[in-house]
Amino acid sequence: MSKRSLAALAAFVFSAATVAASAAPPLGPCQQCRAEYQWCMNNGGWDGTRDCESPFSDCLIWAGCPLE
């Protein structure tokens, strides 16, 4: 192989490995509830109500997660 071909192959393998490593694993149901709660807290609540605790508790119960 020429040096140029080898460099191109190495760059491709590196970029593919980087994309695979940076892909976030899918969230489980309990993690999804926490992520939605965090979004709610950061954005002033759902529909402007500023109530994030009730939907969070409902989500945890529905998903079968321990209540916090």
Secondary structure, DSSP 8 states (H G I E B T S, - for coil): --HHHHHHHHHHHHHHHHHHHHS-----HHHHHHHHHHHHHHTTSGGG----HHHHHHHHHHHT----
